[in-house]
Amino acid sequence: MQITLIHEDNDLVVIGKPAGVAVHGGASVRGETLADWLCERYPEIATVGDDPEVRPGIVHRLDKNTSGVMVVARNQKAFETLKQLFKSRDIEKTYLALVAGAPKKSSGTIDAPIGRLVRNRIKRGTGRGITAERPAVTVYRVLECFGAWSLLRVRPKTGRMHQIRVHLASIGHPVAGDRTYGGSRAALPGLERQFLHAFSLAFSFPPGRRWHFEAALPDDLDRVLRELRRLRRNG
């Protein structure tokens, strides 16, 4: 498992999660998870959290096929502090997403509740046909345009499941490679998974000390960007 260690101290572990690795176990999860890796490397984490048997030290998650930076607590005090920071939205999360098409505005805010689809309990959605909806807000800015594709900087203000993917699809710009919410429109040759990467986390921990962590864009996504830039240069 190619986990990148970005930072560790007595309270925190910050890692870069690769695509294809589930954060923790579940009914449909097969193979080794990030939680397994954490407990093997940091045995004390096995007792940390609200449900340490399933989610040891884990205060937030990334979808299996989303790569990027994550912070994990090494003790219960750190867990409670991080949990409160996420709850109060005092952790700034920044993602990079390649989307189909070009948004009309260079920046925008998507404020649309997200819930489970009535006809498909696994998928999330906005608008009609959803249940158990919860508030969700996503802010985006266009960084680069490639004709049929655009690279966005995305900052979710809430933490709903599949939030970025659902919100971007809801405005007509699904994440490239996202078959679940984008279908054939999101298909991009050479891209085997969704182009969504958790680029950075910024927060104060303990109070008064500011941290900023970044995870470099992985090779598979970097190759796609380099090819799009090459095609743009060559017209």
Residue frames as a rotation matrix with the C-alpha (Angstrom) as fourth column:
MET 1
0.582 0.813 0.000 0.00
0.813 -0.582 0.000 0.00
0.000 0.000 -1.000 0.00
GLN 2
-0.352 -0.781 0.516 1.61
0.800 -0.537 -0.268 3.23
0.487 0.318 0.814 -1.18
ILE 3
0.773 0.558 -0.302 0.75
0.628 -0.605 0.489 5.55
0.090 -0.567 -0.818 1.72
THR 4
-0.082 -0.791 0.607 2.74
0.425 -0.579 -0.696 8.79
0.902 0.201 0.383 1.79
LEU 5
0.283 0.095 -0.954 3.67
0.953 -0.138 0.269 10.01
-0.106 -0.986 -0.130 5.28
ILE 6
0.328 -0.067 0.942 3.47
0.409 -0.889 -0.205 13.81
0.852 0.453 -0.264 5.26
HIS 7
-0.281 -0.362 0.889 3.76
-0.633 -0.626 -0.455 14.57
0.721 -0.691 -0.053 8.99
GLU 8
0.391 0.437 -0.810 3.70
0.445 0.681 0.582 12.83
0.806 -0.588 0.072 12.35
ASP 9
-0.495 -0.494 0.715 3.98
-0.537 -0.473 -0.699 13.96
0.683 -0.730 -0.031 15.96
ASN 10
-0.999 0.047 0.020 2.63
0.012 0.598 -0.801 12.75
-0.050 -0.800 -0.598 19.29
ASP 11
-0.391 0.914 -0.112 -0.90
-0.222 -0.211 -0.952 13.88
-0.893 -0.347 0.285 18.42
LEU 12
0.553 0.645 -0.527 -1.32
-0.565 -0.174 -0.806 13.74
-0.612 0.744 0.269 14.65
VAL 13
-0.446 -0.591 0.672 -0.51
0.384 0.552 0.740 11.65
-0.809 0.588 -0.019 11.61
VAL 14
0.369 0.506 -0.780 -0.95
-0.542 -0.564 -0.623 13.31
-0.755 0.653 0.066 8.22
ILE 15
-0.389 -0.463 0.797 -0.85
0.281 0.764 0.581 11.06
-0.878 0.449 -0.167 5.18
GLY 16
-0.389 0.290 -0.874 -1.41
-0.886 -0.379 0.268 11.10
-0.253 0.879 0.405 1.46
LYS 17
-0.006 0.487 0.873 -4.00
-0.133 0.865 -0.484 8.45
-0.991 -0.119 0.060 0.61
PRO 18
-0.930 -0.296 -0.216 -3.69
-0.254 0.094 0.963 6.81
-0.265 0.951 -0.163 -2.81
ALA 19
-0.017 0.924 -0.381 -6.71
-0.999 -0.002 0.039 6.11
0.036 0.381 0.924 -4.98
GLY 20
0.043 0.136 -0.990 -8.08
-0.406 0.907 0.107 2.58
0.913 0.398 0.094 -4.72
VAL 21
-0.772 -0.329 -0.544 -7.70
0.363 0.474 -0.802 2.31
0.522 -0.817 -0.246 -0.94
ALA 22
0.364 0.929 0.068 -10.76
0.331 -0.198 0.923 2.41
0.871 -0.314 -0.379 1.32
VAL 23
-0.122 -0.394 0.911 -10.38
-0.654 -0.659 -0.373 4.47
0.747 -0.641 -0.178 4.49
HIS 24
-0.585 -0.027 0.810 -11.97
-0.726 0.461 -0.509 1.83
-0.360 -0.887 -0.290 6.71
GLY 25
-0.985 0.146 0.095 -13.81
0.168 0.939 0.301 -1.47
-0.045 0.312 -0.949 6.51
GLY 26
-0.331 0.938 -0.108 -17.44
-0.818 -0.342 -0.464 -2.05
-0.471 -0.065 0.879 5.66
ALA 27
0.333 0.590 0.735 -19.87
-0.187 0.806 -0.562 -4.57
-0.924 0.050 0.379 4.20
SER 28
0.982 0.116 0.147 -18.68
0.123 0.197 -0.973 -4.01
-0.142 0.974 0.179 0.62
VAL 29
0.528 -0.846 -0.077 -15.00
-0.849 -0.526 -0.045 -3.36
-0.003 0.089 -0.996 1.37
ARG 30
0.946 -0.324 0.015 -12.41
0.324 0.943 -0.075 -5.92
0.010 0.076 0.997 0.28
GLY 31
0.256 -0.946 0.199 -8.68
0.584 -0.012 -0.811 -5.85
0.770 0.324 0.550 0.91
GLU 32
-0.322 -0.519 -0.792 -6.46
0.945 -0.232 -0.232 -3.86
-0.063 -0.822 0.565 3.24
THR 33
0.684 0.618 0.387 -7.72
0.603 -0.778 0.175 -0.45
0.409 0.114 -0.905 4.34
LEU 34
0.005 -0.633 0.774 -6.08
-0.160 -0.765 -0.624 2.73
0.987 -0.121 -0.106 5.54
ALA 35
0.603 0.290 0.743 -7.30
-0.757 -0.086 0.648 1.87
0.252 -0.953 0.168 9.05
ASP 36
0.951 -0.301 -0.073 -5.41
0.309 0.935 0.172 -1.44
0.016 -0.186 0.982 8.87
TRP 37
0.222 -0.915 0.336 -2.22
0.555 -0.165 -0.815 0.36
0.802 0.367 0.472 7.83
LEU 38
0.154 -0.109 0.982 -2.59
-0.530 -0.848 -0.011 2.92
0.834 -0.519 -0.188 10.61
CYS 39
0.838 0.254 0.484 -3.08
-0.546 0.361 0.756 0.33
0.017 -0.897 0.441 13.35
GLU 40
0.790 -0.608 -0.081 -0.10
0.582 0.785 -0.213 -1.68
0.192 0.121 0.974 12.15
ARG 41
-0.042 -0.850 0.525 2.21
0.490 -0.475 -0.731 1.34
0.870 0.227 0.437 12.12
TYR 42
-0.658 -0.071 0.750 0.73
-0.498 -0.706 -0.504 3.16
0.565 -0.705 0.430 15.15
PRO 43
-0.600 0.415 -0.683 -0.77
0.494 0.865 0.091 0.53
0.629 -0.283 -0.724 17.51
GLU 44
-0.838 0.257 -0.480 -2.04
0.357 -0.407 -0.841 3.16
-0.412 -0.876 0.249 19.96
ILE 45
-0.776 0.559 -0.291 -4.51
-0.628 -0.648 0.430 4.41
0.052 0.517 0.855 17.34
ALA 46
-0.708 0.480 -0.518 -6.50
0.169 0.828 0.535 1.16
0.686 0.291 -0.667 17.67
THR 47
-0.352 0.583 -0.732 -8.28
0.935 0.181 -0.306 2.52
-0.046 -0.792 -0.609 20.77
VAL 48
-0.808 -0.040 -0.588 -8.86
0.117 -0.989 -0.092 6.09
-0.577 -0.143 0.804 19.53
GLY 49
-0.887 0.459 -0.047 -12.15
-0.239 -0.369 0.898 7.49
0.395 0.808 0.437 18.28
ASP 50
-0.216 0.910 0.353 -15.91
-0.962 -0.137 -0.235 7.10
-0.166 -0.391 0.906 18.57
ASP 51
0.875 0.441 0.201 -15.85
-0.383 0.883 -0.270 3.65
-0.296 0.159 0.942 16.94
PRO 52
0.093 -0.988 -0.123 -12.21
-0.890 -0.138 0.434 2.54
-0.446 0.069 -0.892 17.07
GLU 53
-0.101 -0.112 0.989 -12.91
0.087 0.989 0.121 -1.01
-0.991 0.098 -0.090 15.93
VAL 54
0.523 0.383 0.761 -14.05
0.775 0.157 -0.612 0.34
-0.354 0.910 -0.215 12.56
ARG 55
0.667 -0.198 0.718 -12.63
0.340 -0.777 -0.530 3.87
0.663 0.597 -0.451 12.31
PRO 56
0.456 -0.529 -0.716 -9.57
0.857 0.044 0.513 4.09
-0.239 -0.848 0.473 14.60
GLY 57
-0.330 -0.676 -0.659 -8.37
0.561 -0.702 0.438 7.69
-0.759 -0.225 0.611 14.90
ILE 58
-0.724 0.039 0.688 -10.29
0.664 -0.227 0.712 8.72
0.184 0.973 0.139 11.79
VAL 59
-0.427 0.540 -0.725 -12.13
0.327 -0.656 -0.681 12.05
-0.843 -0.527 0.103 11.93
HIS 60
0.270 0.529 -0.804 -12.86
-0.712 -0.453 -0.537 12.47
-0.648 0.717 0.255 8.21
ARG 61
0.038 -0.208 0.977 -12.74
0.355 0.917 0.181 10.33
-0.934 0.340 0.108 5.10
LEU 62
-0.390 -0.115 -0.914 -12.12
-0.806 -0.437 0.399 10.31
-0.445 0.892 0.078 1.37
ASP 63
0.760 0.642 -0.103 -13.92
-0.591 0.615 -0.523 8.17
-0.272 0.458 0.846 -1.17
LYS 64
0.554 -0.543 0.631 -12.02
0.301 0.838 0.456 5.03
-0.776 -0.063 0.627 -2.15
ASN 65
0.246 -0.439 0.864 -11.08
0.969 0.139 -0.204 6.41
-0.031 0.887 0.460 -5.57
THR 66
0.873 -0.083 0.482 -10.25
-0.043 -0.995 -0.093 9.90
0.487 0.060 -0.872 -4.32
SER 67
0.098 -0.922 -0.375 -6.61
0.843 0.277 -0.460 10.54
0.528 -0.271 0.805 -3.46
GLY 68
0.189 -0.141 0.972 -5.10
-0.029 -0.990 -0.138 13.13
0.982 -0.002 -0.191 -1.19
VAL 69
-0.722 -0.630 0.285 -4.26
-0.195 -0.210 -0.958 14.46
0.664 -0.748 0.028 2.23
MET 70
0.503 0.820 -0.273 -5.88
0.119 0.247 0.962 13.18
0.856 -0.517 0.026 5.45
VAL 71
-0.446 -0.574 0.687 -5.24
-0.667 -0.298 -0.683 13.89
0.597 -0.762 -0.250 9.13
VAL 72
0.325 0.458 -0.828 -5.60
0.201 0.822 0.533 11.18
0.924 -0.339 0.175 11.77
ALA 73
0.468 -0.082 0.880 -5.58
-0.788 -0.489 0.373 11.46
0.400 -0.868 -0.293 15.58
ARG 74
-0.296 -0.673 -0.678 -3.08
-0.154 0.734 -0.662 9.44
0.943 -0.092 -0.321 17.63
ASN 75
-0.917 0.061 -0.394 -4.85
0.395 0.273 -0.877 9.92
0.054 -0.960 -0.275 20.97
GLN 76
-0.104 0.994 -0.045 -8.37
0.992 0.107 0.073 10.60
0.077 -0.037 -0.996 22.21
LYS 77
0.090 0.101 -0.991 -7.71
0.441 -0.896 -0.051 14.22
-0.893 -0.433 -0.126 23.17
ALA 78
-0.798 -0.428 -0.424 -6.43
-0.197 -0.480 0.855 14.99
-0.570 0.766 0.298 19.68
PHE 79
-0.755 0.583 0.300 -9.41
0.628 0.511 0.587 13.14
0.190 0.631 -0.752 18.20
GLU 80
0.154 0.871 -0.466 -11.91
0.929 -0.288 -0.232 15.24
-0.336 -0.398 -0.854 20.14
THR 81
-0.153 -0.286 -0.946 -10.12
0.058 -0.958 0.280 18.46
-0.986 -0.012 0.163 19.17
LEU 82
-0.965 -0.240 -0.102 -10.04
-0.096 -0.035 0.995 17.56
-0.242 0.970 0.011 15.46
LYS 83
-0.494 0.857 0.149 -13.64
0.865 0.467 0.184 16.38
0.088 0.219 -0.972 15.57
GLN 84
0.249 0.576 -0.778 -14.71
0.648 -0.697 -0.308 19.76
-0.720 -0.428 -0.547 16.94
LEU 85
-0.507 -0.515 -0.692 -12.65
-0.182 -0.720 0.669 21.60
-0.843 0.465 0.271 14.31
PHE 86
-0.956 0.213 0.203 -14.41
0.269 0.353 0.896 19.71
0.119 0.911 -0.395 11.53
LYS 87
-0.165 0.964 -0.211 -17.80
0.984 0.144 -0.109 20.21
-0.075 -0.225 -0.971 13.17
SER 88
0.321 0.242 -0.916 -17.26
0.393 -0.913 -0.104 23.97
-0.862 -0.327 -0.388 13.51
ARG 89
0.808 -0.014 0.589 -15.89
0.587 -0.064 -0.807 24.14
0.049 0.998 -0.043 9.94
ASP 90
0.788 -0.588 -0.183 -12.56
-0.449 -0.752 0.482 25.49
-0.421 -0.298 -0.857 11.15
ILE 91
-0.182 -0.810 0.558 -10.57
0.210 0.522 0.827 23.15
-0.961 0.268 0.075 8.90
GLU 92
0.327 0.238 -0.914 -10.05
-0.748 -0.526 -0.405 24.46
-0.578 0.816 0.006 5.38
LYS 93
0.008 -0.225 0.974 -10.15
0.335 0.919 0.210 21.64
-0.942 0.324 0.083 2.82
THR 94
0.158 -0.023 -0.987 -8.97
-0.793 -0.598 -0.113 22.29
-0.588 0.801 -0.113 -0.73
TYR 95
0.210 0.004 0.978 -9.44
0.360 0.929 -0.081 19.86
-0.909 0.369 0.194 -3.61
LEU 96
-0.599 -0.291 -0.746 -8.42
-0.635 -0.394 0.664 19.82
-0.487 0.872 0.052 -7.26
ALA 97
0.014 0.688 0.725 -11.08
0.269 0.696 -0.666 18.57
-0.963 0.205 -0.175 -9.65
LEU 98
-0.950 -0.172 -0.259 -11.10
-0.215 -0.239 0.947 18.24
-0.225 0.956 0.190 -13.42
VAL 99
-0.182 0.970 0.164 -14.66
0.084 0.181 -0.980 18.63
-0.980 -0.165 -0.115 -14.70
ALA 100
-0.361 0.190 0.913 -16.49
0.916 0.255 0.309 18.27
-0.174 0.948 -0.266 -17.99
GLY 101
0.471 0.599 0.647 -17.20
0.763 -0.645 0.042 21.54
0.443 0.474 -0.761 -19.78
ALA 102
-0.714 -0.665 0.217 -16.48
0.511 -0.707 -0.489 25.11
0.479 -0.238 0.845 -18.75
PRO 103
-0.071 0.693 -0.718 -18.44
0.924 -0.226 -0.309 26.83
-0.376 -0.685 -0.624 -15.97
LYS 104
0.471 0.353 0.808 -19.99
0.707 -0.699 -0.107 30.12
0.527 0.622 -0.579 -17.12
LYS 105
0.876 -0.183 0.446 -18.51
-0.379 -0.834 0.401 31.97
0.299 -0.521 -0.800 -14.14
SER 106
0.019 -0.976 -0.215 -14.87
-0.328 0.197 -0.924 31.82
0.944 0.088 -0.317 -13.06
SER 107
-0.967 -0.245 -0.076 -15.98
-0.015 0.350 -0.937 31.17
0.256 -0.904 -0.342 -9.47
GLY 108
-0.112 0.986 0.120 -19.14
-0.536 -0.162 0.828 30.29
0.836 0.029 0.547 -7.63
THR 109
-0.804 -0.007 0.595 -20.88
-0.558 0.357 -0.749 28.76
-0.207 -0.934 -0.291 -4.64
ILE 110
-0.381 0.693 -0.613 -23.16
-0.168 0.600 0.782 25.72
0.909 0.401 -0.112 -4.80
ASP 111
-0.826 0.225 0.517 -25.61
-0.541 -0.059 -0.839 25.79
-0.159 -0.973 0.170 -1.89
ALA 112
0.036 0.818 -0.575 -27.86
-0.786 0.378 0.489 22.75
0.617 0.434 0.657 -2.27
PRO 113
0.152 0.075 0.986 -28.89
-0.858 0.506 0.094 20.17
-0.491 -0.859 0.141 0.34
ILE 114
-0.440 -0.362 -0.822 -27.71
-0.708 0.702 0.070 16.62
0.552 0.613 -0.565 -0.34
GLY 115
0.093 0.493 0.865 -29.59
-0.841 0.504 -0.197 13.44
-0.533 -0.709 0.462 0.51
ARG 116
-0.710 -0.259 0.655 -29.94
0.008 0.927 0.375 9.79
-0.704 0.272 -0.656 -0.47
LEU 117
-0.662 0.508 -0.551 -31.72
-0.692 -0.134 0.709 9.07
0.286 0.851 0.441 -3.72
VAL 118
0.068 0.794 0.604 -35.05
-0.853 0.361 -0.378 7.39
-0.518 -0.489 0.702 -3.04
ARG 119
0.885 0.356 -0.299 -34.59
-0.465 0.676 -0.572 5.01
-0.002 0.645 0.764 -5.99
ASN 120
0.438 -0.811 -0.388 -30.92
0.305 0.540 -0.784 4.28
0.846 0.226 0.484 -5.29
ARG 121
0.991 0.098 -0.088 -29.91
0.111 -0.264 0.958 4.34
0.071 -0.960 -0.272 -1.64
ILE 122
0.290 -0.955 -0.060 -26.20
0.903 0.253 0.346 4.12
-0.316 -0.154 0.936 -2.45
LYS 123
-0.385 -0.434 0.815 -26.10
0.766 -0.643 0.020 7.32
0.515 0.631 0.580 -4.51
ARG 124
-0.303 0.260 -0.917 -26.54
0.610 -0.686 -0.396 10.88
-0.732 -0.679 0.050 -3.24
GLY 125
-0.340 0.227 0.913 -28.30
0.844 -0.354 0.402 13.74
0.414 0.907 -0.071 -4.98
THR 126
-0.905 0.133 -0.403 -29.86
0.079 -0.881 -0.467 17.19
-0.417 -0.454 0.787 -4.78
GLY 127
-0.676 0.683 -0.277 -33.35
-0.706 -0.491 0.511 18.50
0.213 0.541 0.813 -5.51
ARG 128
0.348 0.926 0.148 -36.33
-0.937 0.342 0.062 16.19
0.007 -0.160 0.987 -5.91
GLY 129
0.706 0.074 -0.704 -36.24
-0.269 0.948 -0.171 12.48
0.655 0.310 0.689 -5.27
ILE 130
-0.440 -0.869 -0.226 -33.97
-0.021 0.261 -0.965 12.54
0.898 -0.420 -0.133 -2.23
THR 131
0.754 0.627 -0.196 -34.51
0.160 0.114 0.980 11.73
0.637 -0.770 -0.015 1.42
ALA 132
0.661 -0.471 -0.584 -32.71
0.689 0.074 0.721 12.58
-0.296 -0.879 0.373 4.68
GLU 133
0.413 -0.502 0.760 -31.29
0.538 -0.539 -0.648 15.72
0.735 0.676 0.048 3.08
ARG 134
0.420 -0.386 -0.821 -28.70
0.765 -0.337 0.549 17.81
-0.489 -0.859 0.153 4.91
PRO 135
0.910 -0.087 -0.407 -27.29
-0.217 -0.933 -0.286 21.29
-0.355 0.349 -0.868 4.16
ALA 136
0.258 -0.859 0.443 -24.27
0.801 0.446 0.399 21.29
-0.540 0.252 0.803 1.85
VAL 137
0.911 -0.039 -0.410 -22.14
-0.190 -0.924 -0.333 24.15
-0.366 0.381 -0.849 0.51
THR 138
0.249 -0.842 0.479 -19.28
0.832 0.439 0.340 23.97
-0.496 0.314 0.809 -2.00
VAL 139
0.688 -0.138 -0.713 -17.16
-0.298 -0.949 -0.103 26.88
-0.662 0.283 -0.694 -3.27
TYR 140
0.370 -0.566 0.737 -15.19
0.791 0.608 0.069 26.57
-0.487 0.557 0.673 -6.51
ARG 141
0.441 -0.302 -0.845 -12.83
-0.471 -0.879 0.069 28.58
-0.764 0.368 -0.530 -8.71
VAL 142
0.966 -0.122 0.230 -11.70
0.260 0.508 -0.821 27.81
-0.016 0.853 0.522 -12.26
LEU 143
0.345 -0.923 -0.170 -7.90
-0.019 -0.188 0.982 27.45
-0.939 -0.335 -0.082 -12.46
GLU 144
-0.755 -0.585 -0.296 -7.43
-0.347 -0.026 0.937 26.34
-0.556 0.811 -0.184 -16.07
CYS 145
0.466 0.884 -0.036 -9.59
-0.465 0.210 -0.860 25.67
-0.752 0.418 0.509 -19.13
PHE 146
-0.692 -0.673 0.260 -8.89
-0.186 0.515 0.837 23.05
-0.697 0.531 -0.482 -21.80
GLY 147
-0.740 0.494 -0.456 -11.88
-0.544 -0.040 0.838 23.46
0.396 0.868 0.299 -24.08
ALA 148
0.085 0.820 -0.566 -13.99
-0.211 0.570 0.794 20.44
0.974 0.051 0.222 -23.16
TRP 149
0.336 -0.063 -0.940 -12.51
0.810 0.529 0.254 20.24
0.481 -0.847 0.229 -19.65
SER 150
0.362 -0.212 0.908 -11.77
-0.351 -0.933 -0.078 22.62
0.864 -0.290 -0.412 -16.78
LEU 151
-0.324 -0.525 -0.787 -9.53
0.659 0.472 -0.586 22.33
0.679 -0.709 0.194 -13.72
LEU 152
0.482 0.600 0.639 -11.17
-0.123 -0.675 0.727 23.67
0.868 -0.429 -0.251 -10.57
ARG 153
-0.872 -0.489 -0.022 -10.03
-0.008 0.060 -0.998 24.48
0.490 -0.870 -0.056 -7.06
VAL 154
0.125 0.984 -0.127 -12.85
-0.017 0.130 0.991 23.29
0.992 -0.121 0.033 -4.81
ARG 155
-0.906 -0.360 0.224 -13.46
-0.205 -0.093 -0.974 24.06
0.371 -0.928 0.010 -1.14
PRO 156
-0.056 0.910 -0.410 -16.33
0.399 0.397 0.827 22.17
0.915 -0.117 -0.385 0.50
LYS 157
-0.454 -0.034 0.891 -17.70
-0.631 -0.693 -0.348 24.04
0.629 -0.720 0.293 3.51
THR 158
0.415 0.567 0.711 -19.59
-0.864 0.491 0.113 20.98
-0.285 -0.661 0.694 4.72
GLY 159
-0.632 -0.775 0.020 -18.66
-0.750 0.619 0.233 17.31
-0.193 0.132 -0.972 4.66
ARG 160
0.425 0.862 0.276 -21.46
-0.687 0.506 -0.522 15.31
-0.589 0.032 0.807 3.06
MET 161
-0.103 -0.416 0.904 -20.80
0.236 0.872 0.428 11.98
-0.966 0.258 0.008 1.39
HIS 162
-0.213 -0.101 0.972 -19.87
0.953 0.196 0.230 12.45
-0.214 0.975 0.054 -2.30
GLN 163
0.344 0.510 -0.788 -20.50
0.450 -0.826 -0.339 16.19
-0.824 -0.238 -0.514 -1.83
ILE 164
-0.329 -0.532 -0.780 -18.11
-0.404 -0.668 0.625 17.58
-0.854 0.521 0.005 -4.43
ARG 165
-0.960 -0.056 0.274 -19.04
0.193 0.574 0.796 14.98
-0.202 0.817 -0.540 -7.03
VAL 166
-0.158 0.984 0.080 -22.77
0.955 0.172 -0.240 15.49
-0.249 0.038 -0.968 -6.50
HIS 167
0.308 0.286 -0.907 -22.61
0.262 -0.942 -0.207 19.29
-0.914 -0.174 -0.366 -6.43
LEU 168
-0.559 -0.579 -0.593 -20.47
-0.404 -0.435 0.805 19.63
-0.724 0.690 0.009 -9.55
ALA 169
-0.870 0.323 0.373 -22.67
0.491 0.637 0.594 17.17
-0.046 0.700 -0.712 -11.44
SER 170
-0.004 0.956 -0.293 -25.74
0.852 -0.150 -0.502 19.14
-0.524 -0.252 -0.814 -10.33
ILE 171
0.301 0.073 -0.951 -24.51
-0.190 -0.973 -0.135 22.26
-0.935 0.221 -0.278 -12.17
GLY 172
0.969 0.232 -0.085 -23.75
-0.137 0.218 -0.966 20.31
-0.205 0.948 0.243 -15.32
HIS 173
0.341 -0.922 -0.181 -20.01
-0.751 -0.152 -0.643 19.82
0.566 0.355 -0.744 -14.79
PRO 174
0.995 0.077 0.056 -19.40
-0.095 0.801 0.591 16.29
0.000 -0.593 0.805 -13.48
VAL 175
0.276 -0.944 0.183 -15.94
-0.655 -0.046 0.754 15.28
-0.703 -0.328 -0.631 -12.31
ALA 176
0.177 -0.313 -0.933 -13.91
-0.904 0.323 -0.280 13.68
0.389 0.893 -0.226 -15.10
GLY 177
-0.665 -0.479 -0.573 -13.84
-0.341 0.877 -0.338 9.91
0.665 -0.029 -0.746 -14.77
ASP 178
-0.781 0.439 0.445 -16.80
-0.431 0.137 -0.892 9.81
-0.452 -0.888 0.082 -12.37
ARG 179
-0.859 0.436 -0.267 -19.00
0.021 0.552 0.834 7.11
0.511 0.711 -0.483 -13.86
THR 180
-0.573 0.657 -0.489 -21.42
0.807 0.350 -0.475 7.20
-0.141 -0.667 -0.731 -10.94
TYR 181
0.101 0.626 -0.773 -22.48
0.467 -0.716 -0.519 10.83
-0.879 -0.308 -0.364 -11.27
GLY 182
-0.218 -0.266 -0.939 -21.17
-0.546 -0.764 0.343 11.77
-0.809 0.587 0.022 -14.71
GLY 183
0.660 0.491 0.569 -21.84
0.108 0.687 -0.719 8.75
-0.744 0.536 0.400 -16.89
SER 184
0.382 -0.495 0.780 -20.43
0.913 0.331 -0.237 8.81
-0.141 0.803 0.579 -20.42
ARG 185
0.857 -0.029 0.514 -20.05
0.152 -0.940 -0.305 12.60
0.492 0.339 -0.802 -20.38
ALA 186
0.770 -0.564 0.297 -17.35
-0.560 -0.376 0.738 12.28
-0.305 -0.735 -0.605 -17.73
ALA 187
0.729 -0.500 0.467 -15.33
0.518 0.849 0.100 9.69
-0.447 0.169 0.878 -19.68
LEU 188
0.701 -0.612 -0.367 -11.82
-0.693 -0.706 -0.146 10.86
-0.170 0.356 -0.919 -20.55
PRO 189
0.822 -0.417 -0.388 -9.33
0.116 0.790 -0.603 8.60
0.557 0.450 0.698 -22.37
GLY 190
-0.169 -0.984 -0.061 -6.39
0.141 0.037 -0.989 7.70
0.975 -0.175 0.133 -20.17
LEU 191
-0.531 0.066 0.845 -8.26
-0.778 -0.434 -0.454 8.39
0.337 -0.898 0.282 -16.92
GLU 192
-0.561 0.216 -0.799 -9.15
0.125 0.976 0.176 5.28
0.818 -0.001 -0.575 -14.93
ARG 193
-0.239 0.504 -0.830 -10.85
0.971 0.125 -0.203 6.94
0.002 -0.855 -0.519 -11.94
GLN 194
0.780 0.606 0.157 -12.41
0.603 -0.794 0.073 10.23
0.169 0.038 -0.985 -10.91
PHE 195
-0.256 -0.855 0.450 -10.12
0.605 -0.505 -0.616 13.24
0.754 0.115 0.647 -11.19
LEU 196
0.723 0.447 0.527 -10.62
-0.190 -0.605 0.773 14.41
0.665 -0.659 -0.352 -7.61
HIS 197
-0.046 -0.865 -0.500 -7.68
0.659 0.350 -0.666 15.02
0.750 -0.361 0.554 -5.29
ALA 198
0.919 0.272 -0.286 -7.64
0.389 -0.496 0.777 16.38
0.069 -0.825 -0.561 -1.73
PHE 199
0.370 -0.826 0.425 -4.77
0.337 -0.307 -0.890 18.82
0.866 0.473 0.164 -2.21
SER 200
-0.663 -0.690 0.291 -4.49
0.031 -0.413 -0.910 20.53
0.748 -0.595 0.295 1.18
LEU 201
0.461 0.688 -0.560 -5.72
0.727 0.068 0.683 20.85
0.508 -0.722 -0.469 4.76
ALA 202
-0.557 -0.598 0.576 -5.23
0.100 -0.737 -0.668 23.96
0.825 -0.314 0.471 6.91
PHE 203
0.625 0.758 -0.186 -6.16
0.265 0.018 0.964 24.26
0.734 -0.652 -0.189 10.58
SER 204
-0.041 -0.575 0.817 -5.00
-0.751 -0.522 -0.405 25.43
0.659 -0.630 -0.410 14.01
PHE 205
0.926 0.260 -0.273 -3.83
-0.034 0.780 0.625 22.66
0.375 -0.570 0.731 16.37
PRO 206
-0.208 0.682 -0.701 -3.33
0.961 0.008 -0.277 23.18
-0.183 -0.731 -0.657 19.21
PRO 207
0.801 0.586 0.123 -5.01
0.599 -0.787 -0.151 26.59
0.008 0.195 -0.981 19.36
GLY 208
0.720 -0.525 -0.453 -2.54
-0.293 -0.822 0.487 29.22
-0.629 -0.218 -0.747 18.24
ARG 209
-0.464 -0.878 0.115 -0.42
-0.258 0.258 0.931 27.00
-0.847 0.402 -0.346 16.00
ARG 210
0.509 0.671 -0.540 -1.40
-0.670 -0.084 -0.737 27.01
-0.540 0.737 0.407 12.34
TRP 211
-0.371 -0.562 0.739 -0.76
0.067 0.778 0.625 23.97
-0.926 0.282 -0.251 10.16
HIS 212
0.468 0.468 -0.750 -0.92
-0.781 -0.177 -0.599 23.67
-0.413 0.866 0.282 6.38
PHE 213
-0.326 -0.534 0.780 -0.41
-0.113 0.841 0.529 20.29
-0.938 0.084 -0.335 4.75
GLU 214
0.271 0.364 -0.891 -0.36
-0.917 -0.183 -0.354 19.42
-0.292 0.913 0.284 1.05
ALA 215
0.081 -0.213 0.974 -0.39
0.173 0.965 0.196 16.20
-0.982 0.152 0.115 -0.96
ALA 216
-0.632 -0.412 -0.657 1.13
-0.531 -0.387 0.754 16.42
-0.564 0.825 0.025 -4.44
LEU 217
0.437 0.782 -0.445 -1.03
-0.858 0.214 -0.467 15.46
-0.270 0.585 0.765 -7.39
PRO 218
0.181 -0.375 0.909 -0.45
-0.077 0.916 0.394 11.73
-0.980 -0.141 0.137 -8.05
ASP 219
-0.737 -0.674 -0.052 1.14
-0.114 0.048 0.992 10.53
-0.666 0.737 -0.112 -11.26
ASP 220
-0.494 0.573 0.654 -2.05
0.836 0.521 0.174 9.30
-0.241 0.632 -0.736 -12.93
LEU 221
0.613 0.753 -0.239 -3.77
0.674 -0.656 -0.339 12.68
-0.412 0.047 -0.910 -12.60
ASP 222
0.133 -0.661 -0.738 -0.62
-0.183 -0.748 0.637 14.64
-0.974 0.050 -0.220 -13.37
ARG 223
-0.760 -0.407 0.507 -0.25
0.352 0.398 0.847 12.73
-0.546 0.822 -0.159 -16.65
VAL 224
0.080 0.885 0.459 -3.79
0.987 -0.007 -0.158 13.67
-0.137 0.466 -0.874 -17.66
LEU 225
0.706 0.172 -0.687 -3.13
0.249 -0.968 0.014 17.35
-0.663 -0.181 -0.726 -16.94
ARG 226
-0.283 -0.903 -0.322 0.15
-0.151 -0.289 0.945 17.35
-0.947 0.317 -0.055 -18.84
GLU 227
-0.649 0.104 0.753 -1.55
0.699 0.471 0.538 15.81
-0.299 0.876 -0.379 -21.87
LEU 228
0.481 0.874 0.064 -4.37
0.854 -0.451 -0.261 18.37
-0.199 0.180 -0.963 -21.79
ARG 229
0.493 -0.381 -0.782 -1.81
-0.061 -0.912 0.406 21.18
-0.868 -0.152 -0.473 -21.59
ARG 230
-0.627 -0.740 0.244 0.13
0.143 0.199 0.970 19.70
-0.766 0.643 -0.019 -24.50
LEU 231
-0.272 0.621 0.735 -3.02
0.957 0.255 0.138 19.50
-0.101 0.741 -0.664 -26.62
ARG 232
0.712 0.541 -0.448 -3.90
0.534 -0.831 -0.155 23.09
-0.456 -0.129 -0.881 -25.72
ARG 233
0.025 -0.803 -0.596 -0.45
-0.153 -0.592 0.791 24.34
-0.988 0.072 -0.138 -26.76
ASN 234
-0.819 -0.413 0.398 -0.64
0.246 0.375 0.894 22.50
-0.518 0.830 -0.205 -30.06
GLY 235
-0.583 0.652 -0.485 -4.09
-0.741 -0.672 -0.013 23.89
-0.334 0.351 0.875 -30.79
